[in-house]
Amino acid sequence: MFEKLYQEDMIFGDLTSELIIPKDLNAIANVIAKEECILAGIDYLEGKLKNFGLRVKKFAKDGEKVESGNLVMEIEGNAAKILSVERTLLNILGRMSGIATLTREMVDRARKVNAKVRIAATRKTLWGYLDKLAVEIGGGDPHRWNLADMVLIKDNHIALVGLEEAIKRAKNASFTKKIEVEVENEEDAIKAAEFGVDIIMLDNFSPEKVCKIAKKLRRYNVLIEVSGGITPKNLENYAKCDVDIISMGFITHSAISKDFSLDIHY
């Protein structure tokens, strides 16, 4: 992702730096947090910046809480090269830290009422891998990294072949792959449990219905996931139910980027 974003900036070069900055000038840049947040992306960025011949010194770790004004990273090397990667690294650091911060808040709030529950991401992401990595750094679960990670039978699969047939075919997968079914009513939830799936996702249910159905599903050896329309406003209501996973698209599609600056000198 870093390379793609960098190439978008540099497709025709960095006109300003090429005109103003001497080619052999070396410099040091400080990356500073401008607001309190959970830092995320610094390890990823360290590797990418080294590929550009830049030396990196970290002053904070992924998953660590940083305060406004904290120095988080020092970059040393060719000045023009540092300037060319400035916006790419700040965008990534800001977005990932925003997601990690929001995820940490949701995890802490949910576990106050349900100590075992996991807050998971969805595939409602802008940058896929980096967004899910940020969720993980924030203490959440990335869910599926890609479509081959597990069998997840959704409403459109069921619409095409039916619930029972979909589960039957899914059981041809390797024993290493869990089978999850997304259901939209209590009848299908119980039926999927009786068919022996590993995880049942209660999709777009009210908290009251989730609590009611979760009690019935505890008779079966299944994990219970709840998803759909879950926000900071109703999170605790869902967490109070006897569920194992709460998946929230909110933590990736609605996270606000955190502010960082890069200050350069020589």
Secondary structure, 3 states (H helix, E strand, C coil): CHHHHHHHHHCCCCHHHHHHCCCCCEEEEEEEECCCEECCCHHHHHHHHHCCCCEEEECCCCCCEECCCCEEEEEEEEHHHHHHHHHHHHHHHHHHHHHHHHHHHHHHHHHHHCCCCEEECCCCCCCCHHHHHHHHHCCCECCCCCCCCCEEECHHHHHHHCHHHHHHHHCCCCCCCCEEEEECCHHHHHHHHHCCCCEEEEECCCHHHHHHHHHHHCCCCCEEEEECCCCCCCHHHHHCCCCCEEECCHHHHCCCCCCEEEEEEC
